Amino acid sequence: MSDPKSSVKAMAEKLGTITTLYMHVNGDGSFKAAGEALLKS
C-alpha cells in the first residue's frame, strides 16, 4: 500500500474482501489498531 499508484479496490479484490482497507491499514502499509486487532483474532 505504500505505492501511491496502488488501487485499494484492486488490493481488496486480490485479498477476496470488500472491506475498506483504509480502516485497517495506514498509507505506508503499516497496520492501524483495527488491523492489529483483526490479525490477533
Phi, psi and omega in degrees: 000350180286349177278116182297345179273353181295143177258122179298320179299315180295320179295316179298318178296320179297323180277354179074033181227160173243001179294138178294121183288335181301334179289335187247339187229137174283166180300333180273002178096352178282157182277142170277175180304319180296323178292318177298316180297321179296320179294327182279347183275000000 
